[in-house]
Amino acid sequence: MKHFVSALALAVALGGPAMAQDTKVIGVSIPAATHGWAGGMNYFAKTTVERLEATYPELDFVLATASDPAKQVNDIEDMLATRKISALVVLPFESEPLTGPVQNVKASGAWVTVVDRGLAVEGIQDLYVAGDNPGFGRVAGEFMKSHMPDGGKIVVLRGIPTTIDNERLEGFQGAIEGSGIEVLAAEHGNWNRDNSFTVMQDFLSKYPEIDAVWASDDDMALGALAAIEAAGRKDVKFVLGGAGMKEMVKRTMDGDAMIPANVTYPPAMIATAIEITAVGLVSQAPVSGDFIIGSVLVTPDNAATYYYPDSPF
Amino acid sequence: MSVAASPARKLQMSVIGPILALVILVIAGALMNPNFLGLDNITNVLARSAFIGIIAVGMTFVITSGGLDLSVGSMAAFVAGLMILVMNTLLPKMGVGVPIVLVGMAVALGAGIIAGLINGLLITRLGIEAFIVTLGSMGIYRSLVTWLADGGTLSLDFGLRSFYQPVYYGGIFGITWPIIVFALVVILGEVLMRKTAFGRHCAAIGSNDQVARYASVRVARVRLLTYVMLGGLVGIAVIMYVPRLGSASSATGLLWELEAIAAVIIGGTALKGGFGRVWGTVVGVLILVLIGNLLNLTDYVSPYLNGAIQGAIIILAVVLQRGSKAGQ
């Protein structure tokens, strides 16, 4: 946060009428760190901005974090009005409320990069960088299928009710269809450890026999693991999380049987978006289009590649 | 309820209202799922209630004396974060053992009391509305914990967590510590509310602070004490919370303030102050936690509607209790 404030102060000091003619400003607008994944995304946004400011003296960055959609709309309007941004990298809090303001940025002639969550109207963005949510569910489902060839009974912890969560669940269900894996129940753990702990405790009371858990997120997986451990249940063979939290990837790397794998949904996708946008501004390389970052299965064999000890997530 | 004819019956209805709602929930639960009344599930539910419950007992005193505290959820997150940071920092020097856990507990209790004291002083000495002061501190503590965790999650060292874990999961005679502590807090709270001058002063201030002042009640001091007490209880709740998952983040304690306030009101305490019932608050907390538990144990309702069911039962519980007043 300190870096952010000083970066902003610096940016304000450098900006204004005294700004050099050929300096281009890139605005970066992202949601604040309200949960683990967003915390990681904030970290990668900050480090990328610092790195690029050093690399390209002709580029200037404004980074703003918003705790709700209304604040994000204000941030973007301020960037356009006071900083005359040449490009905007935005991870919309919600699609609908952000569509209008981003459209205005586009109308001003600036480059628009949309990250992760698409806007409500198609064709606004020049570049779209996103994770693959149906793929995230599918990779998880395929792992379940291969890890339980004889089928079994599983419970599912879902995220906050959103399109993202629905797409993941549909992908997962599609992958396990006809495999003999039975989903006993699916409840919302809201990507939150405490909620998932509670939901998992109740699942354990309700079902005497559970073979595995798809927690669809590592924060939720940690909550579920604590509940299983406390109940002393030996029937649950493993918990499959997701998103690649460093502690969980570490445990997979170390061969923990309860956490045999992970499915990536990298918060560093914001770095991809900022880097590509910067390249587009400083060079003649064409960078428009869609850039979909696939979800990869992390196993003990390849876990070291996906382990980032310095990231907060 | 047409039986509410005589004044004695009316009084009874307001008393048994919340209990009736609780009993209905328990019966419904037992019918819908055989595991509901199992020892494991009862232990889970009671231990889960302890965090909100301990805080809600303190909130009962604050509300009874005409105040409000919206900051308790954020305060709990901040205190938990601070406690984890201090324990992790001291770990290389002190090593895993009882002393470091005691230091952590002292930090939690102290930080809670100081946080409550700051709220209380701003409200009583500067005369700012409790709603505004605690709305402000709610934002401050929530941001502070996000900042302490650098946007991520603060996790207690793994070895230390394993050592500290029995405080949540362990207990004596099969009753876990959170339940024991919760029960002790409730008993002390009930005695304080019913049998002491402090409890009577809280009610007097809540019903009319001017009159209370003329009756030589030290209004500011009693109010200040209610906030300090609530802060201390937040600290105790955190002492029970940290060993459960060993972590704190900006998502910790989200909406605890509203759950605590709802439990207090469901239990029969008047939101505008003047009358408080500690045991009622306990019933309120149990109702809230049981609804969530039941919704997880059954599949009759789409999970998207969980919030609606919770809302409906909260309103129903209060209607049952106020049924007698409507006829007056």
Interface residues (C-beta under 8 A of the other chain):
Chain A: M1 A32 A33 T34 H35 G36 A38 G39 G40 N42 Y43 R158 P161 A185 A186 E187 H188 N192 R193 D194 F197 T198 V199 Q201 D202 F203 L204 S205 K206 D219 L222 G223 A226 A230 A231 E247 P312 F313
Chain B: N33 N35 F36 G38 D40 N41 N44 R48 T146 W147 A149 D150 G151 G152 T153 S155 Y169 R244 L245 S247 S249 S250 A251 T252 L254 G292 N293 N296 L297 D299 P303 Y304 N306
